[in-house]
Structure formats: C-alpha cells, structure tokens
Amino acid sequence: MRQIIAAILFAAALAPVAPAAARDATPEPQLLENLKKIRLPEGFSISVYASGLPEARQMAWGDKGTLFVGSFDAGAVYAVTEQGGKRTVRTILKGLTMPTGLAFRDGALDVAAVNRILRYDRAEDSLDHMPAPQVVYDDLPSSRHHGWKYLTSDTQDRLVFGVGAPCNICDLPKGTGEMRRLDLSTGKAETIARGVRNTVGADIDPRSGRVWFTENARDLMGDDMPADKLNMIAKDGAEYGFPYCHQGDTPDPKFAAGRRCNEFTPPVTNLGAHVAPLGMKFYTGAQFPEGYRNSIFIAEHGSWNRSVFSGGRIVRVIATAEGKFGKEEVFASGFLQGPRTYLGRPVDVLQDKDGALLVSDDYAGAIYRISYKK
C-alpha cells in the first residue's frame, strides 16, 4: 500500500502545469504586480508592452511597425499597433491549428500552423479583414506532438523551421526530428539538420550567417537528465543525436543501439535539464551596454515534469561565431516563484525598434519590454 501511495504522489508531482490553453490572459494590474518580482541586472527595467494576448508565442515585426504575435491552442494570431502613444491589441486570425510560428517579408505575413505554412498578403493594410491565405508549403506531418513551429528567415530570405519528433523518445518516422530550409521562390525545402528532437527557437548569427537553434531534450530520465541544448549548424546535413544520444555525451538507455555520441554534432552548450529553451535572438541593438552586442538571449519556458521546476527565465549566452562557448548567465528571473509556481513563462524574445528587448509570455498572455538606462 505504501508503495502504491508513493507512486501516486510521485506521479502527481510530475503532472504538467496547466497549459496556457486552459488559462485566460492575466489582467494588467496583476501583471504589474508580478513584474515587481522580476530580477534584472543593474540599469535594466521591465514593463508591460501589451496584455490580453492569450497564449502569446512567436513575435514578428511588420514593415510599418505592427507587432504580430502567434499563439498555441488559442488558434489565433494577434496584431499590436500603436498610435498616439496608445497600443491596441486585436485578433486578426482565428481557428488555426497551433499558429505558433510567424515571419514577415515583402508585406506578407507567414504563419506556421502545424502541417502547413500560410501567407497572408498585404497583412498590415488588412488587419481588420485579413485576406484569404495562400499555402506556401504543406509537405509536413499533421501530428500535434511537437508539431508546432518557429519560423526564422535566413540571409537569403529562406524560411528555416523544425519538424519535431512525434514522441517523447522513439525511432524517428521519416521526415521528422529535423530542420528544414524552405526556398520561397520555388516552394522546395531541404533538410539541413537531423536528429533534432524538438526545436522551437532559432536565429541567424549576424557575424557568420549560420543557423543557431535551441533544442528540448527527452523526458522521463529523471530530474537532472538530460540537458536541453543550444546548437549551431556549421554544415548542412549535420546530425545532432536524437534518439541515440542526449546532451552530447549520454547514450539513450534504450535507443542508443550501439551508436556512439562522438558520431554526432555536439551542442555549443547544455542549458540544463527541463528548462525548455524556446525563442532565441542575437542582440544587435545599441540600447544595451556594448558588452551585450552579439549575445544570445534565450527564453526558457520552464519545466512541467520536474519535481522542482527549473527555467522560467531569460538567459544570456556568449559564444564565438565559430560556436565556441564563452559563458551563460541569468538575465531575467522571477517568473518562477518557489518550487512549482509560475507568474509567467517566457516563450520568445524580439528586439524592439529602439534596441529594447520584447518578451512574450504564453502563461500570462502578455508581452513585456526590457529596457536599459544608464
């Protein structure tokens, strides 16, 4: 009986935190109270940029200053506009399947909705009545398990995105557990990385043009194994180990199948177990101190299946253009209070027009703005 009770308690401890889909957006007065608990380096401050965006995910700037924001199970895409110092949030698209990934190019908004990427032309001129979408690409699995996406435009205006593993750990079905690069002029995609379990964050290094991406590791190997990763693609076609090897040095207890970790591309750095790194961006602005230039800011969504949660913060990573790790430090913390209580869960980061940093939060349904003043 004691063993049964212990098993039930252990399972309850690892029950996932309520998903954003089950939550309404946090009212702005409560957001302001929550932000008093956020810790930042000296000289930095955080404020509410916009509220009332349930399950806010990836952000993208339009050419005319519109901030577009995707969502998770809310199935919506939002637009944040500003006029006379006042910001307005409107829902411009509804009923999509996990439209988490966004990109903006040539006046059009690209939206990744699990098994297809859609293009909405003249988006900023049509916020009240969005046009019918054009299907840009649909050679994608329909599985919702790690099916949500993050869109990144490379230096040649091609879209880079992940196709997640449809499992916690498994032998990968063909065309999953990889990153692809889509040529928008031809509609053809090529695989540029394999053995990637789940990536929902990537950016292009302004120094080299290379793709860097975050990766969420498998579950159910304990509280402290394996670590989530930050990776760099130095050569197209590189393999990153899933499901055979985790965190660059740990064979999977079931799926390693004789494969050695030194067969695969190691991470630039391990970020910690269950921290759930999502959106990431290289900082290229001038508002933050000079030492922040080319730093990588990563939004860590935080644990759902760790007995004591980890992550729930913004970290800063310094690394060379060649992928040599320098250091990692916590930039913004306090979204996680105590062992298992979230005030918010960071999802994406995006540079504001003046060099401040915007942060989306799908738990609170909000966008924050982190700025610096001497």
C-alpha positions as CSV (number, residue, x, y, z in Angstrom):
1,M,0.0,0.0,0.0
2,R,2.8,2.4,0.9
3,Q,4.4,1.8,-2.5
4,I,1.2,2.5,-4.3
5,I,0.7,5.7,-2.4
6,A,4.3,6.8,-3.1
7,A,3.8,6.1,-6.8
8,I,0.6,8.2,-6.8
9,L,2.3,11.1,-5.1
10,F,5.3,10.9,-7.4
11,A,3.1,10.9,-10.5
12,A,1.2,13.9,-9.1
13,A,4.5,15.8,-8.5
14,L,5.3,15.3,-12.2
15,A,1.9,16.2,-13.5
16,P,2.3,19.0,-16.1
17,V,1.5,22.6,-15.1
18,A,-1.9,23.7,-16.6
19,P,-1.3,24.5,-20.2
20,A,-1.8,28.0,-21.5
21,A,-4.9,26.8,-23.4
22,A,-6.6,26.4,-20.0
23,R,-5.9,30.0,-18.9
24,D,-7.2,33.4,-19.6
25,A,-4.7,36.2,-20.0
26,T,-3.6,37.8,-16.8
27,P,-5.2,41.2,-16.2
28,E,-2.8,44.1,-16.5
29,P,-3.0,45.2,-12.8
30,Q,-1.8,41.7,-11.8
31,L,0.9,41.8,-14.4
32,L,2.3,45.0,-12.9
33,E,2.4,43.4,-9.5
34,N,4.1,40.3,-10.9
35,L,6.8,42.3,-12.7
36,K,7.9,43.8,-9.3
37,K,9.3,40.3,-8.6
38,I,11.4,40.1,-11.8
39,R,15.1,40.4,-11.2
40,L,17.3,42.0,-13.8
41,P,20.9,43.3,-14.0
42,E,21.5,46.8,-12.7
43,G,20.3,49.5,-15.1
44,F,17.6,47.3,-16.7
45,S,13.8,47.6,-16.1
46,I,10.8,45.6,-17.3
47,S,7.3,46.9,-18.2
48,V,4.1,45.6,-19.8
49,Y,4.2,46.3,-23.5
50,A,0.8,44.7,-24.3
51,S,-1.6,42.4,-22.4
52,G,-4.7,40.4,-23.4
53,L,-3.0,38.0,-25.9
54,P,-3.9,34.5,-24.7
55,E,-1.0,32.0,-25.2
56,A,1.3,34.6,-26.9
57,R,4.1,32.8,-28.7
58,Q,6.5,33.9,-31.5
59,M,6.6,37.6,-32.4
60,A,7.5,39.3,-35.7
61,W,7.7,42.9,-36.8
62,G,5.8,44.2,-39.8
63,D,7.4,46.9,-42.0
64,K,5.0,49.6,-40.7
65,G,5.6,48.9,-37.1
66,T,2.9,46.3,-36.4
67,L,3.9,43.6,-33.9
68,F,2.4,40.3,-35.0
69,V,2.1,37.5,-32.3
70,G,1.2,33.9,-32.8
71,S,-0.4,31.6,-30.2
72,F,-0.7,28.0,-29.2
73,D,-4.1,26.2,-28.7
74,A,-5.9,29.6,-28.8
75,G,-5.6,29.2,-32.6
76,A,-5.2,33.0,-33.0
77,V,-2.8,35.5,-34.4
78,Y,-2.7,38.9,-32.9
79,A,-1.6,42.4,-34.1
80,V,-0.3,45.1,-31.7
81,T,-0.4,48.6,-33.2
82,E,0.5,51.9,-31.7
83,Q,-1.0,55.3,-32.3
84,G,-0.5,58.5,-30.2
85,G,1.3,56.5,-27.6
86,K,-1.5,54.0,-27.1
87,R,-1.2,50.4,-28.0
88,T,-4.1,48.3,-29.3
89,V,-4.3,44.5,-29.4
90,R,-6.6,42.9,-32.0
91,T,-7.2,39.3,-33.0
92,I,-6.6,39.2,-36.8
93,L,-6.8,35.4,-37.4
94,K,-8.8,32.7,-35.6
95,G,-9.4,29.0,-35.9
96,L,-5.9,27.9,-37.0
97,T,-4.1,24.8,-35.6
98,M,-1.3,26.0,-33.3
99,P,-0.2,29.0,-35.3
100,T,2.9,29.5,-33.1
101,G,5.4,30.5,-35.8
102,L,5.5,33.8,-37.7
103,A,7.7,35.6,-40.2
104,F,7.1,38.8,-42.1
105,R,8.5,39.5,-45.6
106,D,7.6,41.7,-48.6
107,G,4.5,43.0,-46.9
108,A,3.2,39.5,-46.3
109,L,2.8,37.6,-43.0
110,D,3.8,33.9,-43.0
111,V,2.1,31.7,-40.4
112,A,3.2,28.2,-39.5
113,A,0.2,26.1,-38.4
114,V,1.5,22.6,-37.7
115,N,1.1,20.9,-41.1
116,R,1.2,24.0,-43.4
117,I,2.7,27.4,-43.8
118,L,0.3,30.1,-44.9
119,R,1.0,33.5,-46.5
120,Y,-1.3,36.5,-45.9
121,D,-0.5,39.2,-48.4
122,R,-0.8,43.0,-47.6
123,A,-1.2,42.0,-43.9
124,E,-0.5,45.4,-42.3
125,D,-3.0,47.0,-44.7
126,S,-5.7,44.4,-43.9
127,L,-5.7,44.0,-40.1
128,D,-9.5,44.3,-39.8
129,H,-10.2,42.0,-42.7
130,M,-7.3,39.7,-43.4
131,P,-7.2,38.2,-47.0
132,A,-7.6,34.5,-47.7
133,P,-4.3,32.8,-47.2
134,Q,-2.0,31.2,-49.9
135,V,-0.5,27.9,-49.0
136,V,3.3,28.3,-49.1
137,Y,4.2,24.8,-48.0
138,D,2.3,21.8,-46.8
139,D,4.7,18.8,-47.1
140,L,4.6,18.4,-43.3
141,P,3.3,15.8,-40.8
142,S,-0.1,16.6,-39.1
143,S,0.9,15.3,-35.7
144,R,0.4,17.9,-33.0
145,H,3.0,16.2,-30.8
146,H,5.9,18.6,-31.2
147,G,4.2,19.8,-34.4
148,W,4.2,23.5,-33.5
149,K,6.8,25.6,-35.2
150,Y,9.1,28.6,-35.1
151,L,10.0,30.5,-38.3
152,T,13.3,32.1,-39.0
153,S,14.4,34.0,-42.2
154,D,18.0,33.4,-43.2
155,T,20.3,35.8,-45.1
156,Q,18.8,34.7,-48.5
157,D,15.2,35.2,-47.3
158,R,14.6,31.4,-47.0
159,L,12.5,30.1,-44.1
160,V,14.1,27.8,-41.6
161,F,12.0,25.7,-39.2
162,G,12.0,22.5,-37.3
163,V,9.8,19.4,-37.8
164,G,9.6,17.8,-34.3
165,A,9.7,14.2,-33.2
166,P,6.1,12.9,-32.8
167,C,7.0,11.4,-29.4
168,N,9.0,11.8,-26.2
169,I,11.5,9.2,-27.4
170,C,11.2,6.9,-30.4
171,D,12.7,5.8,-33.7
172,L,12.0,8.7,-35.8
173,P,9.5,8.4,-38.6
174,K,10.8,9.7,-42.0
175,G,10.7,13.4,-42.3
176,T,10.6,14.2,-38.6
177,G,13.2,15.2,-36.0
178,E,14.9,17.6,-38.4
179,M,15.3,21.2,-39.5
180,R,14.4,22.3,-43.0
181,R,15.1,25.3,-45.1
182,L,12.4,26.5,-47.5
183,D,13.1,28.4,-50.7
184,L,10.1,30.6,-51.0
185,S,10.7,31.3,-54.7
186,T,10.4,27.6,-55.6
187,G,8.4,26.2,-52.8
188,K,11.1,23.5,-52.3
189,A,12.6,22.6,-48.9
190,E,15.8,20.8,-48.0
191,T,16.8,19.2,-44.7
192,I,19.7,21.0,-43.1
193,A,19.9,19.1,-39.7
194,R,18.8,15.7,-38.4
195,G,18.5,14.1,-35.1
196,V,16.8,17.1,-33.6
197,R,14.0,16.2,-31.1
198,N,12.1,19.5,-30.8
199,T,13.3,23.0,-31.7
200,V,11.0,26.0,-31.2
201,G,13.6,28.7,-31.5
202,A,16.3,29.7,-33.9
203,D,18.1,32.7,-35.2
204,I,20.8,33.7,-37.8
205,D,24.2,34.7,-36.4
206,P,24.8,38.2,-37.8
207,R,28.6,37.5,-37.7
208,S,28.6,34.4,-39.8
209,G,25.1,33.9,-41.3
210,R,24.9,30.4,-39.6
211,V,21.7,29.0,-38.1
212,W,21.7,28.6,-34.3
213,F,18.8,26.8,-32.6
214,T,17.5,25.7,-29.2
215,E,16.5,22.0,-28.6
216,N,14.3,20.5,-26.0
217,A,15.6,17.1,-24.7
218,R,13.6,14.0,-23.9
219,D,11.6,13.5,-20.7
220,L,11.4,10.6,-18.1
221,M,15.2,10.2,-17.4
222,G,14.9,12.0,-14.1
223,D,15.0,15.5,-12.7
224,D,18.5,16.2,-13.9
225,M,18.9,14.4,-17.2
226,P,19.3,15.1,-20.0
227,A,20.1,18.7,-20.6
228,D,18.4,20.9,-23.2
229,K,20.8,22.3,-25.7
230,L,21.9,25.3,-27.8
231,N,23.2,24.2,-31.2
232,M,24.8,25.7,-34.3
233,I,24.7,24.4,-37.9
234,A,28.2,24.7,-39.2
235,K,27.5,22.4,-42.2
236,D,24.2,21.4,-43.8
237,G,23.1,17.9,-43.0
238,A,24.7,17.7,-39.6
239,E,23.2,15.1,-37.2
240,Y,22.6,16.0,-33.5
241,G,22.0,12.7,-31.9
242,F,18.3,12.1,-31.2
243,P,17.2,9.5,-30.3
244,Y,20.6,7.8,-29.8
245,C,22.5,10.3,-27.8
246,H,21.5,13.2,-25.4
247,Q,23.3,16.4,-24.3
248,G,26.3,15.4,-26.5
249,D,27.6,12.7,-24.1
250,T,24.8,10.4,-22.8
251,P,23.6,7.4,-24.8
252,D,19.9,6.7,-24.6
253,P,19.4,3.7,-22.3
254,K,17.0,2.1,-24.8
255,F,17.5,3.6,-28.2
256,A,21.3,4.1,-28.4
257,A,21.5,0.8,-30.4
258,G,25.3,0.8,-30.4
259,R,25.6,4.3,-31.6
260,R,28.3,6.4,-30.0
261,C,27.9,10.1,-29.0
262,N,31.0,11.1,-30.8
263,E,29.3,10.3,-34.1
264,F,27.1,13.3,-33.7
265,T,27.5,17.1,-33.7
266,P,27.8,18.2,-30.0
267,P,25.9,21.2,-28.7
268,V,27.5,24.6,-28.3
269,T,26.4,24.3,-24.7
270,N,24.0,22.4,-22.5
271,L,21.4,24.6,-20.8
272,G,20.1,22.4,-18.0
273,A,17.5,19.7,-17.7
274,H,13.9,20.5,-18.4
275,V,14.5,24.3,-18.7
276,A,12.6,24.2,-22.0
277,P,14.6,26.7,-24.2
278,L,12.3,28.2,-26.8
279,G,12.7,31.5,-28.7
280,M,16.2,33.0,-29.1
281,K,17.8,36.0,-30.7
282,F,21.2,37.5,-31.2
283,Y,21.3,41.0,-29.8
284,T,22.3,43.6,-32.4
285,G,20.9,46.8,-30.9
286,A,22.6,49.8,-29.4
287,Q,20.5,50.4,-26.3
288,F,22.1,47.8,-24.1
289,P,25.7,48.2,-23.0
290,E,28.3,47.4,-25.6
291,G,29.2,44.1,-24.0
292,Y,25.7,42.7,-24.9
293,R,26.3,43.0,-28.6
294,N,26.0,39.6,-30.3
295,S,24.9,37.9,-27.1
296,I,22.2,35.3,-27.5
297,F,19.1,35.8,-25.4
298,I,17.1,32.6,-24.8
299,A,13.5,32.4,-23.4
300,E,13.3,29.4,-21.1
301,H,9.7,28.3,-20.8
302,G,10.4,26.2,-17.8
303,S,9.7,22.7,-16.5
304,W,6.4,20.8,-16.4
305,N,7.7,17.4,-15.4
306,R,10.4,18.1,-12.8
307,S,9.7,17.7,-9.1
308,V,11.2,21.2,-8.5
309,F,10.8,23.3,-11.6
310,S,13.7,24.9,-13.5
311,G,13.9,27.5,-16.2
312,G,11.1,30.1,-16.4
313,R,13.6,32.9,-17.1
314,I,15.7,34.7,-19.8
315,V,19.3,33.6,-20.1
316,R,22.2,35.3,-21.9
317,V,24.8,33.2,-23.7
318,I,28.1,34.5,-25.1
319,A,29.8,32.4,-27.8
320,T,32.1,33.0,-30.7
321,A,30.9,33.0,-34.3
322,E,32.7,29.6,-34.7
323,G,30.5,28.1,-32.0
324,K,32.9,28.2,-29.1
325,F,31.0,28.6,-25.8
326,G,32.1,31.5,-23.6
327,K,29.6,31.8,-20.7
328,E,25.9,31.7,-19.7
329,E,24.3,33.9,-17.2
330,V,20.7,34.5,-16.0
331,F,19.4,37.8,-17.4
332,A,15.8,37.9,-16.2
333,S,14.4,35.7,-13.4
334,G,11.5,35.6,-11.0
335,F,8.8,34.3,-13.4
336,L,9.2,31.1,-11.4
337,Q,8.4,31.6,-7.7
338,G,9.2,28.8,-5.3
339,P,9.5,25.2,-6.3
340,R,6.5,25.0,-8.7
341,T,4.7,28.3,-9.1
342,Y,4.8,30.4,-12.3
343,L,3.9,34.0,-12.6
344,G,4.8,33.8,-16.3
345,R,6.5,31.6,-18.8
346,P,8.8,33.3,-21.3
347,V,8.4,32.0,-24.9
348,D,10.1,34.3,-27.4
349,V,12.3,37.3,-27.5
350,L,12.5,40.0,-30.1
351,Q,14.4,43.2,-30.4
352,D,12.3,46.4,-30.2
353,K,12.9,49.2,-32.7
354,D,14.9,51.2,-30.2
355,G,17.1,48.3,-29.1
356,A,15.0,47.2,-26.0
357,L,14.0,43.5,-25.7
358,L,10.4,42.3,-26.0
359,V,9.4,39.0,-24.3
360,S,6.3,37.0,-25.0
361,D,4.6,35.1,-22.2
362,D,2.0,32.4,-23.1
363,Y,1.2,31.7,-19.4
364,A,0.1,35.3,-18.7
365,G,-0.9,36.2,-22.3
366,A,1.3,39.2,-22.4
367,I,4.3,41.0,-24.0
368,Y,6.9,42.6,-21.8
369,R,9.6,45.2,-22.6
370,I,13.0,45.1,-21.0
371,S,14.9,48.4,-21.5
372,Y,18.2,49.8,-20.2
373,K,19.1,53.3,-18.9
374,K,22.4,54.4,-17.5
